Amino acid sequence: MSRLALAGRLLRTKPTERIIAEGGHGEGGELRRTMSLWQLTLFSVGATLGTGIFVILGQAVPKAGPAVVVSFVLAAITALFSALSYAELAGTIPVSGSSYSYAYATLGELVAWICGWCLMLEYAVSVAAVAVGWGEYLNSFLRSLFGFTLPAAITRSPGQDGGVINVTAIVIVLLATWLLLYGASESATANAIFVMIKVVVLLFFCVVAFTAFQAKNFTPFAPLGVAGITAAASQVFFSYIGFDAASTAGEEARNPKRDLPLAIILSLVIVTAVYVLVAVAAIGAMPWTQFDPKHTEASLSYIADLAVGATWPGLIVSFGAVIAIASVVLTVIFGQTRILFAMSRDGLIPRVFQRVDMRHQVPVANTLIVAAFISVLAGLVPLGQLAEATSIGTLFAFAIVNVGVLVLRYRSPELPRTFRTPLFPATPVLGAVFCVIVMAGLAGVTWVAFGLWMLVGLICYFLYGYGHSRLNAEVG
């Protein structure tokens, strides 16, 4: 095969009409359309509003001072550019594959594979990293409530102090899997409950913190200048990752063309409002100079206890952190399985991932395989730098979505779009640029980990995906 022919196959796009027509169809059954706008919105909120706000505030305040409030807003604006691009493509191509499917329709199979591989890093590895920390939060809650903790041997991974096997991480993954196997609607209902609990807990924190509010804590407002604000913004940006979760439910939404764009934008607005409110309450209750970047796991609990002069507020906040992790694990595993479902339907990974259970109308085998993989990672593997590389993988996928909006607008302007990115083409261009800027600021070792991950992905594609691609098989 000539180089030109090879390039043609690698860059061949899948027609948008075909992607939409295949939506919901798997081997042996179809996914069930049961999810409402509210459930889709809470799926995105569930994946985004996780442990970040419980931890990241204590790390970001020492960098920006009280102006960390501005940092949260700047990070939200940066995320908004990509969210608007996601919203347009989600309304135009409402399928489970998220940015993988968008890339397949606009930039070709190889780019789609790379995007899907990045999403595996974002979803599978990041949820394992989140699950690893569940035992620590659970112990914090148990210590406050009962005065005892679970042993380190079963709450920490090998390589951590006293860690043998992180049983608590495996337990939370298995509990989420159990819910997912019941069906998408049941999972969405459980997630809605989780999200409401953690939002109520965060609002409770704000109420408690505002009882000790002192306006003088906001002066000077930006003691570390613009550099501090931007440094903190880059750090808190990763607290917004997850708003794309709604797009992975495109084939299980009742009215995806209308609801997916709305869910993505609404979730980002909700999360931003909560973040800013929590930041204002926290700094108002405790001077920014007292935030310790080395001890951030229970910063909100500490502030709540300090404001009231008792330990029961911190207990409630710790409970919120436990629920927050459960919600993230549930929604992110869901998203991972649906992306693999779409990739399997295209032939790029084995067919087992697209098999749908007739009774519950969910990809059972897919879910069990993903759960087993994540359980092994969370229970036995010190994730280290690979977990940090999830950020760069996510940003790469975001950049592809922004470019995809540009390509699809110019290539297929006649396609029906239920949502159009405003200020086109400035919005997707700025979205891609901001993603590249944030990526460039990441550590060199993170780039090395990402490069190794991508190398493994390309090897997998050429060993299996290229030869089994349904699109390539059609051209002989």
C-alpha positions as CSV (number, residue, x, y, z in Angstrom):
1,M,0.0,0.0,0.0
2,S,1.3,3.4,-1.0
3,R,1.9,6.1,1.6
4,L,-0.8,8.2,0.1
5,A,-3.3,5.3,0.4
6,L,-2.3,4.7,4.0
7,A,-2.7,8.4,4.8
8,G,-6.1,8.3,3.2
9,R,-7.3,5.5,5.4
10,L,-5.9,7.0,8.6
11,L,-7.6,10.3,7.9
12,R,-10.8,9.0,6.5
13,T,-13.8,10.5,8.3
14,K,-17.0,8.7,9.3
15,P,-20.1,10.4,7.9
16,T,-22.0,12.3,10.5
17,E,-25.3,10.9,9.3
18,R,-24.0,7.4,9.8
19,I,-22.7,8.1,13.3
20,I,-26.1,9.4,14.3
21,A,-28.0,6.5,12.6
22,E,-25.9,3.9,14.5
23,G,-26.6,5.7,17.8
24,G,-27.9,3.4,20.5
25,H,-27.3,0.2,18.6
26,G,-25.1,-2.5,20.0
27,E,-24.5,-6.2,19.6
28,G,-27.6,-8.0,20.8
29,G,-29.6,-5.0,21.8
30,E,-30.0,-1.3,22.1
31,L,-29.3,1.3,24.8
32,R,-32.5,2.7,26.4
33,R,-33.3,6.4,26.1
34,T,-34.4,7.3,29.6
35,M,-32.3,10.3,30.8
36,S,-33.9,13.7,31.2
37,L,-32.2,17.1,31.0
38,W,-32.0,17.3,34.8
39,Q,-30.3,13.8,35.0
40,L,-27.9,14.7,32.3
41,T,-27.0,18.0,34.0
42,L,-26.4,16.3,37.3
43,F,-24.2,13.7,35.5
44,S,-21.9,16.5,34.4
45,V,-22.1,18.1,37.9
46,G,-21.4,14.7,39.5
47,A,-18.3,14.2,37.4
48,T,-17.0,17.8,37.9
49,L,-18.0,18.6,41.4
50,G,-15.7,16.1,43.1
51,T,-13.0,16.2,45.7
52,G,-11.4,19.1,43.9
53,I,-13.2,21.8,45.8
54,F,-12.5,19.9,49.1
55,V,-8.8,19.9,48.4
56,I,-7.8,22.3,45.7
57,L,-8.8,25.5,47.6
58,G,-6.2,24.8,50.3
59,Q,-3.6,24.6,47.5
60,A,-4.7,27.6,45.5
61,V,-5.3,30.2,48.2
62,P,-1.6,30.5,49.1
63,K,-0.8,31.3,45.5
64,A,-3.4,34.0,44.9
65,G,-4.6,35.1,48.3
66,P,-8.3,36.3,48.5
67,A,-8.1,36.9,44.7
68,V,-8.4,33.1,44.3
69,V,-12.1,34.0,43.7
70,V,-11.0,35.6,40.5
71,S,-8.9,32.6,39.7
72,F,-12.0,30.3,39.8
73,V,-13.8,32.7,37.5
74,L,-10.9,32.8,35.0
75,A,-10.6,29.0,35.0
76,A,-14.4,28.8,34.4
77,I,-14.1,31.2,31.4
78,T,-11.2,29.0,30.1
79,A,-13.4,25.9,30.5
80,L,-16.4,27.7,29.0
81,F,-14.8,28.1,25.5
82,S,-14.4,24.3,25.3
83,A,-17.8,23.7,26.9
84,L,-19.5,25.8,24.2
85,S,-17.7,23.7,21.5
86,Y,-18.8,20.5,23.2
87,A,-22.3,21.8,23.4
88,E,-22.4,22.5,19.6
89,L,-21.1,19.1,18.7
90,A,-23.2,17.3,21.3
91,G,-26.3,18.8,19.7
92,T,-25.1,18.0,16.2
93,I,-23.7,14.5,16.8
94,P,-25.6,13.2,19.9
95,V,-23.9,9.9,20.5
96,S,-22.1,8.1,23.3
97,G,-18.5,8.5,22.0
98,S,-18.2,12.1,23.1
99,S,-15.1,13.8,21.6
100,Y,-14.0,10.5,20.1
101,S,-17.0,10.4,17.8
102,Y,-16.7,14.2,17.1
103,A,-13.1,13.6,16.0
104,Y,-14.1,10.7,13.8
105,A,-16.6,12.9,12.0
106,T,-14.3,15.8,11.5
107,L,-10.6,14.8,11.6
108,G,-10.4,11.2,10.7
109,E,-9.9,7.7,12.2
110,L,-6.3,8.1,13.5
111,V,-7.1,11.4,15.3
112,A,-10.3,9.8,16.6
113,W,-8.3,6.9,18.0
114,I,-5.8,9.2,19.7
115,C,-8.7,11.1,21.2
116,G,-10.4,7.9,22.4
117,W,-7.1,6.8,23.9
118,C,-6.7,10.2,25.7
119,L,-10.2,9.7,27.0
120,M,-9.2,6.3,28.4
121,L,-6.5,8.1,30.3
122,E,-8.9,10.8,31.5
123,Y,-11.6,8.4,32.6
124,A,-10.1,5.1,33.7
125,V,-6.9,6.3,35.3
126,S,-8.4,9.4,36.8
127,V,-11.3,7.5,38.4
128,A,-8.8,5.0,39.8
129,A,-6.8,7.9,41.3
130,V,-9.9,9.4,42.8
131,A,-11.0,6.0,44.2
132,V,-7.6,5.6,45.9
133,G,-8.3,8.7,48.1
134,W,-11.7,7.4,49.2
135,G,-10.3,5.5,52.1
136,E,-8.6,8.6,53.5
137,Y,-11.8,10.5,53.4
138,L,-13.7,7.6,54.8
139,N,-11.2,7.4,57.7
140,S,-11.5,11.1,58.4
141,F,-15.3,10.6,58.6
142,L,-15.0,7.5,60.8
143,R,-12.5,9.2,63.1
144,S,-14.8,12.2,63.7
145,L,-17.9,10.1,64.2
146,F,-16.7,6.9,66.0
147,G,-13.1,7.7,67.0
148,F,-11.5,4.9,65.0
149,T,-10.0,4.4,61.6
150,L,-9.6,1.5,59.2
151,P,-6.0,0.1,59.0
152,A,-3.6,1.5,56.5
153,A,-3.0,-1.9,55.0
154,I,-6.5,-1.8,53.4
155,T,-6.9,2.0,52.8
156,R,-3.6,2.7,51.0
157,S,-2.0,1.3,47.9
158,P,1.3,-0.5,47.8
159,G,4.2,2.0,48.1
160,Q,2.3,4.2,50.5
161,D,2.9,4.1,54.2
162,G,1.7,0.8,55.5
163,G,-0.3,0.1,52.3
164,V,-0.8,-3.5,51.1
165,I,-3.9,-3.5,49.0
166,N,-6.4,-0.6,48.8
167,V,-9.5,-2.5,49.6
168,T,-11.6,0.6,50.1
169,A,-10.8,1.8,46.6
170,I,-11.9,-1.5,45.2
171,V,-15.1,-1.4,47.3
172,I,-16.2,2.0,46.0
173,V,-15.5,0.9,42.4
174,L,-17.6,-2.3,42.8
175,L,-20.4,-0.3,44.4
176,A,-20.5,2.0,41.5
177,T,-20.4,-0.9,39.1
178,W,-23.3,-2.6,40.9
179,L,-25.4,0.6,40.3
180,L,-24.4,0.9,36.7
181,L,-25.4,-2.7,35.9
182,Y,-29.0,-2.0,36.9
183,G,-29.4,0.5,34.1
184,A,-28.7,4.1,33.0
185,S,-31.9,5.5,34.6
186,E,-31.2,3.9,37.9
187,S,-27.6,5.1,37.8
188,A,-28.7,8.6,37.0
189,T,-31.2,8.6,39.9
190,A,-28.5,7.4,42.3
191,N,-26.1,10.1,41.0
192,A,-28.8,12.8,41.4
193,I,-29.1,11.8,45.1
194,F,-25.3,11.9,45.5
195,V,-25.0,15.3,43.8
196,M,-27.8,16.8,45.8
197,I,-26.1,15.6,49.1
198,K,-22.7,17.0,48.2
199,V,-24.2,20.4,47.1
200,V,-26.2,20.6,50.3
201,V,-23.1,19.8,52.3
202,L,-21.1,22.5,50.5
203,L,-24.0,25.0,51.0
204,F,-24.0,24.0,54.7
205,F,-20.2,24.8,54.8
206,C,-20.9,28.2,53.4
207,V,-23.6,28.9,55.9
208,V,-21.3,27.9,58.8
209,A,-18.4,29.8,57.4
210,F,-20.4,32.9,56.9
211,T,-21.2,33.0,60.6
212,A,-17.5,33.8,61.1
213,F,-17.1,36.0,58.1
214,Q,-14.8,39.0,58.3
215,A,-14.5,41.4,55.5
216,K,-10.9,42.4,56.5
217,N,-9.8,38.9,55.4
218,F,-10.1,40.2,51.8
219,T,-7.6,43.0,52.1
220,P,-5.2,43.2,50.5
221,F,-7.3,41.4,47.8
222,A,-4.4,40.4,45.5
223,P,-1.3,40.3,47.6
224,L,0.6,38.2,45.0
225,G,-0.5,40.2,42.0
226,V,-1.7,39.0,38.6
227,A,1.0,36.3,38.5
228,G,-0.5,34.7,41.6
229,I,-4.1,34.9,40.2
230,T,-3.1,33.2,36.9
231,A,-1.0,30.6,38.7
232,A,-3.9,29.7,40.9
233,A,-6.3,29.7,37.8
234,S,-4.1,27.1,36.1
235,Q,-4.3,24.9,39.2
236,V,-8.0,25.2,39.8
237,F,-8.8,24.7,36.0
238,F,-8.6,21.0,36.6
239,S,-11.5,21.2,39.1
240,Y,-13.7,22.0,36.0
241,I,-12.8,18.8,34.1
242,G,-15.8,16.5,33.9
243,F,-18.4,18.8,32.3
244,D,-18.1,16.6,29.2
245,A,-19.7,13.6,31.0
246,A,-23.1,14.5,29.7
247,S,-22.0,14.0,26.1
248,T,-21.1,10.3,26.8
249,A,-24.8,9.7,27.6
250,G,-25.9,10.9,24.1
251,E,-27.5,7.5,23.2
252,E,-29.4,7.3,26.4
253,A,-30.9,10.8,26.5
254,R,-34.6,11.2,25.8
255,N,-34.0,14.4,23.7
256,P,-30.3,14.5,23.1
257,K,-30.2,17.3,20.5
258,R,-31.9,19.7,22.8
259,D,-30.8,18.4,26.2
260,L,-27.1,17.7,25.8
261,P,-26.0,21.3,25.0
262,L,-28.1,22.6,27.8
263,A,-26.8,20.0,30.3
264,I,-23.2,20.9,29.5
265,I,-23.6,24.6,29.9
266,L,-25.9,24.4,32.9
267,S,-23.5,22.0,34.7
268,L,-20.6,24.5,34.2
269,V,-22.7,27.4,35.5
270,I,-23.7,25.4,38.6
271,V,-20.2,24.2,39.4
272,T,-18.7,27.7,39.0
273,A,-21.3,29.2,41.3
274,V,-20.6,26.6,44.0
275,Y,-16.8,27.0,43.7
276,V,-16.9,30.8,43.9
277,L,-19.4,30.8,46.9
278,V,-17.2,28.2,48.8
279,A,-14.1,30.3,48.1
280,V,-15.7,33.5,49.4
281,A,-17.0,31.8,52.5
282,A,-13.7,30.0,53.3
283,I,-11.5,33.1,53.0
284,G,-14.1,35.2,54.9
285,A,-13.9,32.7,57.7
286,M,-10.1,32.3,57.8
287,P,-7.3,34.7,56.7
288,W,-5.6,33.5,53.6
289,T,-2.2,33.4,55.3
290,Q,-3.4,30.5,57.5
291,F,-4.1,28.2,54.6
292,D,-1.4,25.5,54.6
293,P,-0.7,24.1,51.1
294,K,0.9,21.0,52.7
295,H,-2.2,20.0,54.5
296,T,-5.2,20.4,52.3
297,E,-7.2,17.2,52.5
298,A,-9.5,18.5,55.2
299,S,-9.2,22.3,54.8
300,L,-12.9,22.8,54.5
301,S,-13.6,20.6,57.5
302,Y,-11.0,22.5,59.5
303,I,-12.5,25.9,58.6
304,A,-16.0,24.7,59.5
305,D,-14.8,23.5,62.9
306,L,-12.9,26.7,63.4
307,A,-16.0,28.9,62.6
308,V,-18.2,27.1,65.1
309,G,-15.7,26.1,67.7
310,A,-16.9,22.5,67.6
311,T,-16.1,19.3,65.6
312,W,-19.6,18.4,64.3
313,P,-19.5,20.8,61.2
314,G,-16.2,19.1,60.0
315,L,-17.9,15.8,60.4
316,I,-20.6,16.8,58.0
317,V,-18.1,18.2,55.5
318,S,-16.1,15.0,55.6
319,F,-19.3,13.1,54.8
320,G,-19.8,15.3,51.8
321,A,-16.3,14.5,50.6
322,V,-17.1,10.7,50.9
323,I,-20.2,11.2,48.8
324,A,-18.4,13.4,46.3
325,I,-15.9,10.7,45.5
326,A,-18.7,8.1,45.1
327,S,-20.5,10.4,42.6
328,V,-17.3,10.9,40.6
329,V,-16.6,7.2,40.5
330,L,-20.1,6.4,39.3
331,T,-20.3,9.0,36.5
332,V,-16.8,8.6,35.2
333,I,-17.1,4.8,34.9
334,F,-20.3,5.3,33.1
335,G,-18.6,7.7,30.7
336,Q,-15.7,5.3,30.1
337,T,-18.0,2.4,29.2
338,R,-20.0,4.5,26.7
339,I,-16.9,5.7,24.9
340,L,-15.6,2.1,24.7
341,F,-19.0,1.1,23.4
342,A,-18.7,3.6,20.5
343,M,-15.1,2.6,19.7
344,S,-16.1,-1.1,19.7
345,R,-19.0,-0.4,17.3
346,D,-16.5,1.1,14.9
347,G,-14.3,-2.0,15.2
348,L,-11.3,-0.3,16.8
349,I,-11.5,-2.4,19.9
350,P,-13.0,-5.9,20.5
351,R,-16.7,-6.5,19.9
352,V,-17.3,-7.5,23.5
353,F,-17.5,-3.9,24.5
354,Q,-20.6,-3.2,22.4
355,R,-22.7,-6.2,23.6
356,V,-25.9,-5.0,25.3
357,D,-27.8,-6.9,27.9
358,M,-31.4,-7.5,26.7
359,R,-32.9,-7.1,30.2
360,H,-31.2,-4.0,31.6
361,Q,-30.2,-2.5,28.2
362,V,-26.7,-1.7,29.3
363,P,-23.3,-3.0,28.1
364,V,-22.7,-5.4,31.0
365,A,-19.5,-7.1,29.8
366,N,-18.0,-3.7,29.0
367,T,-18.9,-2.4,32.5
368,L,-17.4,-5.4,34.2
369,I,-14.2,-5.3,32.2
370,V,-13.8,-1.6,32.9
371,A,-14.5,-2.1,36.6
372,A,-12.0,-4.9,36.9
373,F,-9.3,-2.8,35.2
374,I,-10.0,0.2,37.4
375,S,-10.1,-2.0,40.6
376,V,-6.7,-3.4,39.8
377,L,-5.3,0.1,39.2
378,A,-6.9,1.5,42.3
379,G,-6.1,-1.4,44.6
380,L,-2.6,-2.4,43.6
381,V,-0.8,0.2,41.5
382,P,0.7,3.5,42.8
383,L,-0.6,5.7,40.0
384,G,1.9,8.6,40.6
385,Q,2.7,10.7,37.6
386,L,0.4,8.7,35.3
387,A,-2.6,10.0,37.3
388,E,-1.3,13.6,36.8
389,A,-1.0,12.9,33.0
390,T,-4.8,12.6,32.9
391,S,-4.9,16.4,32.9
392,I,-2.9,16.7,29.7
393,G,-4.9,13.9,28.0
394,T,-8.2,15.7,28.9
395,L,-6.8,19.0,27.5
396,F,-5.8,17.3,24.3
397,A,-9.3,16.0,23.9
398,F,-10.7,19.4,24.5
399,A,-8.5,21.0,21.9
400,I,-9.6,18.4,19.4
401,V,-13.3,19.2,20.1
402,N,-12.6,22.9,19.5
403,V,-10.9,22.2,16.2
404,G,-13.7,19.8,15.3
405,V,-16.3,22.6,15.5
406,L,-14.2,24.7,13.1
407,V,-13.9,21.8,10.6
408,L,-17.5,20.7,10.7
409,R,-18.8,24.3,10.3
410,Y,-16.8,24.7,7.1
411,R,-17.2,21.2,5.8
412,S,-20.9,20.6,6.6
413,P,-22.6,24.0,7.2
414,E,-26.0,22.5,6.2
415,L,-26.1,20.1,9.2
416,P,-28.9,20.8,11.6
417,R,-27.5,22.3,14.8
418,T,-29.6,22.7,17.9
419,F,-26.9,24.9,19.5
420,R,-24.3,27.1,17.8
421,T,-21.2,28.2,19.5
422,P,-21.4,32.0,19.8
423,L,-18.8,34.4,18.4
424,F,-17.7,31.8,15.9
425,P,-14.9,31.3,14.9
426,A,-13.3,33.2,17.9
427,T,-14.8,30.9,20.6
428,P,-13.4,27.5,19.3
429,V,-10.1,29.1,18.4
430,L,-9.7,30.6,21.8
431,G,-10.8,27.3,23.3
432,A,-8.0,25.4,21.5
433,V,-5.4,28.1,22.3
434,F,-6.3,28.1,26.0
435,C,-6.0,24.3,26.1
436,V,-2.5,24.5,24.5
437,I,-1.4,27.2,26.9
438,V,-2.5,25.2,30.0
439,M,-0.8,22.1,28.5
440,A,2.4,24.0,28.0
441,G,2.5,24.9,31.7
442,L,2.5,21.3,32.8
443,A,5.6,19.7,34.2
444,G,8.1,17.9,31.9
445,V,7.6,14.6,33.6
446,T,3.9,14.8,32.9
447,W,4.7,15.2,29.2
448,V,7.0,12.2,29.3
449,A,4.2,10.1,30.9
450,F,1.7,11.3,28.3
451,G,4.2,10.5,25.5
452,L,4.6,7.0,26.7
453,W,0.8,6.6,27.0
454,M,0.4,7.8,23.4
455,L,3.1,5.5,22.2
456,V,1.3,2.5,23.7
457,G,-1.9,3.7,22.2
458,L,-0.5,3.9,18.6
459,I,1.0,0.4,19.0
460,C,-2.5,-0.9,20.0
461,Y,-4.1,0.9,17.1
462,F,-1.8,-0.5,14.4
463,L,-1.8,-4.0,16.0
464,Y,-5.6,-4.2,16.3
465,G,-7.7,-1.1,15.5
466,Y,-6.4,-0.5,12.0
467,G,-6.9,-4.0,10.8
468,H,-10.4,-4.4,12.4
469,S,-11.8,-0.9,11.6
470,R,-15.2,-1.2,10.0
471,L,-14.6,1.9,7.9
472,N,-11.3,0.6,6.5
473,A,-12.9,-2.8,5.8
474,E,-15.4,-1.2,3.5
475,V,-12.7,0.2,1.2
476,G,-10.9,-3.2,1.0
